[in-house]
């Protein structure tokens, strides 16, 4: 599977593989995703603005569904069945109501393979989820020292494609939020010399990550599929 997306560690390859595996009916471990290879895909826009799951994910879903249809069409003669009566699951083509009639999908593929191309270009391409981070902190009025007592995230995710990546992104938002607010800063001397040119001097959120509650509470709101993640409690 070739996609025009150019990820920098967001897990797009895994997301695309999961989508294609479901829509095509193919084993996940047999799907290989290559991102940003201009020999195989035309120009695609950047990775930004929480757009990739919607744009790339839908393109991958459409391509997977199109390939599924072509594979089933080729299996029609071998199984003597209509496309609408056949299923493709885990790389095996079968006929509904006739479990004895099946064939590996690889048996109906031509030697040169099959190829489909699809894209997703909606009229309103912008999309984003809603979220809120809440922190309870204690501030020493004399020293200005800040201690984070509790940190909770509520995030509207909808149906998660890859829950593991999602939880990692929530934890990353926690770390980045605290970093921006309390730790990270570009420090200069009075003469303009840069004092935080490396991670030896530039403070990162290591302490906050160590204090993260390992049993973070993940729950769902009663009406939506939002997530509530409690990353830091007073006891931790």
C-alpha positions in Angstrom: 0.0 0.0 0.0 1.5 3.3 -1.1 0.2 6.6 0.5 1.1 10.2 -0.2 1.2 10.9 3.6 4.5 12.0 5.0 4.4 11.1 8.8 7.0 12.0 11.3 6.2 9.3 13.9 2.4 9.7 14.2 1.8 6.1 13.2 0.2 6.6 9.8 1.6 3.4 8.4 -0.1 1.4 11.2 -3.3 3.3 10.8 -3.5 2.7 7.1 -2.6 -1.0 7.5 -5.5 -1.4 10.0 -8.0 0.3 7.7 -6.9 -1.7 4.6 -6.9 -5.0 6.5 -10.5 -4.4 7.5 -11.8 -3.1 4.2 -9.9 -5.5 2.0 -10.3 -8.6 4.2 -6.6 -9.3 4.3 -4.3 -10.4 7.2 -2.8 -7.3 8.9 0.7 -8.8 9.1 0.8 -9.2 5.3 0.1 -5.5 4.6 3.1 -3.3 4.0 2.6 0.4 3.9 5.1 2.8 2.2 4.6 6.6 2.8 5.6 9.5 0.6 7.2 7.5 -2.3 6.8 9.8 -5.3 7.6 7.0 -7.7 4.2 5.5 -6.9 1.9 8.3 -5.7 1.3 11.8 -6.9 1.7 15.0 -4.8 -0.1 14.9 -1.5 -0.4 17.7 1.1 1.4 17.9 4.4 0.9 16.0 7.6 -0.8 18.6 9.9 -4.0 19.7 11.5 -5.2 16.3 12.6 -6.1 15.6 8.9 -4.4 12.3 8.2 -6.8 9.8 9.7 -9.7 11.5 7.8 -8.0 12.2 4.5 -5.5 9.3 4.2 -7.7 6.9 6.1 -10.6 7.4 3.8 -8.4 7.1 0.7 -7.0 3.9 2.1 -10.6 2.6 2.9 -11.8 3.4 -0.6 -8.7 1.7 -2.2 -9.2 -1.3 0.0 -12.8 -1.6 -0.9 -12.1 -1.2 -4.6 -9.4 -3.9 -4.5 -11.7 -6.2 -2.6 -14.3 -5.9 -5.3 -11.8 -6.7 -8.0 -10.5 -9.8 -6.2 -14.0 -11.1 -5.6 -14.9 -10.5 -9.3 -12.0 -12.7 -10.3 -13.1 -15.4 -7.9 -16.6 -15.5 -9.3 -15.8 -18.1 -12.0 -13.7 -20.3 -9.6 -16.4 -20.5 -7.0 -19.4 -20.2 -9.4 -20.9 -17.5 -7.3 -22.1 -13.9 -7.6 -19.8 -11.2 -6.2 -22.6 -10.2 -3.8 -22.7 -13.7 -2.3 -18.9 -13.9 -1.7 -16.9 -12.8 1.3 -13.2 -12.1 1.7 -11.9 -12.6 5.2 -8.3 -13.0 6.3 -7.2 -13.6 2.8 -9.7 -16.4 2.0 -12.6 -16.0 -0.3 -15.8 -17.9 0.6 -19.4 -18.1 -0.3 -22.1 -17.1 2.2 -24.1 -20.2 3.4 -21.6 -22.6 1.8 -18.6 -22.9 4.2 -17.1 -25.8 2.1 -16.7 -23.5 -0.9 -13.6 -21.4 -0.5 -10.3 -20.5 -2.1 -7.2 -18.5 -1.0 -7.4 -15.1 -2.5 -3.8 -15.4 -3.8 -5.0 -18.3 -6.1 -7.2 -15.9 -8.2 -4.6 -13.1 -8.5 -2.8 -12.7 -11.8 1.0 -13.2 -11.9 1.5 -9.4 -12.3 -0.8 -8.6 -9.4 -3.6 -6.1 -9.2 -3.4 -2.4 -8.7 -6.0 0.3 -7.8 -5.6 4.0 -7.2 -7.9 6.1 -5.1 -8.0 9.5 -3.4 -10.2 11.4 -1.0 -10.9 15.0 -1.7 -14.0 16.2 0.1 -15.5 19.7 -0.5 -14.9 20.5 3.2 -11.6 18.8 4.0 -11.0 20.4 7.5 -11.8 18.3 10.5 -10.6 18.2 14.1 -11.7 16.7 17.4 -12.5 18.6 20.6 -10.6 18.2 23.8 -10.0 19.8 27.2 -7.1 19.5 29.6 -7.7 20.4 33.3 -5.0 20.7 35.9 -5.0 21.3 39.7 -1.8 22.9 40.8 -0.2 24.2 44.0 1.9 27.3 43.8 4.5 28.5 46.4 3.9 32.2 46.6 7.4 32.9 47.8 9.5 30.8 45.3 7.0 30.5 42.5 7.5 26.7 42.5 4.5 24.9 40.8 3.4 21.4 41.8 0.9 19.6 39.6 -1.5 17.8 41.9 -4.0 16.4 39.4 -4.3 16.4 35.6 -7.3 15.2 33.6 -7.9 15.1 29.8 -11.4 14.8 28.2 -11.0 14.2 24.4 -13.6 13.6 21.7 -12.1 10.8 19.7 -15.0 9.1 18.0 -14.2 5.5 17.0 -10.5 5.0 17.5 -8.6 3.3 14.6 -5.6 2.5 16.7 -6.3 2.9 20.5 -2.6 2.4 21.4 -1.5 5.3 19.3 -4.4 7.4 20.6 -3.4 6.9 24.3 0.2 7.7 23.4 -0.9 11.0 21.8 -3.0 11.9 24.9 0.1 11.3 27.1 2.1 13.3 24.6 -0.3 16.2 24.9 0.0 16.0 28.7 3.8 16.2 28.5 3.8 19.0 25.9 1.3 21.0 27.7 3.2 21.0 31.0 6.4 21.5 29.1 5.1 24.7 27.4 3.6 26.0 30.6 6.3 25.2 33.2 9.6 24.0 31.7 10.6 24.8 28.2 12.0 28.2 27.4 14.7 29.7 25.2 16.9 31.5 27.7 19.3 34.3 26.6 22.0 36.2 28.6 21.8 40.0 28.9 24.4 40.2 26.1 22.2 38.0 23.8 24.1 34.7 24.2 21.8 31.7 23.9 22.1 29.6 27.1 19.8 26.7 26.2 21.3 25.4 23.0 21.1 21.7 23.9 19.1 19.3 26.1 21.9 19.6 28.6 20.5 23.1 29.4 17.0 23.0 27.9 14.6 21.7 30.5 12.2 19.0 29.4 9.2 17.4 31.2 11.1 14.3 32.5 9.9 14.7 36.1 6.3 15.1 35.1 6.4 11.9 33.0 7.9 9.9 35.9 5.1 11.0 38.1 2.4 9.9 35.6 -0.1 7.6 37.1 0.7 4.2 35.5 -3.0 3.1 36.1 -4.4 6.1 34.3 -8.2 6.1 34.5 -9.7 5.8 31.1 -13.5 6.2 30.9 -16.2 7.3 28.5 -18.8 9.9 28.8 -22.4 8.5 28.9 -23.6 10.1 25.6 -20.5 10.3 23.4 -17.5 8.2 22.7 -15.2 10.8 24.4 -12.3 9.6 26.5 -11.5 10.8 30.0 -8.0 10.2 31.0 -6.7 11.0 34.5 -3.0 11.0 34.2 -1.9 12.4 37.6 -3.7 12.2 40.9 -2.8 13.7 44.3 -1.6 10.3 45.5 1.0 10.2 42.7 
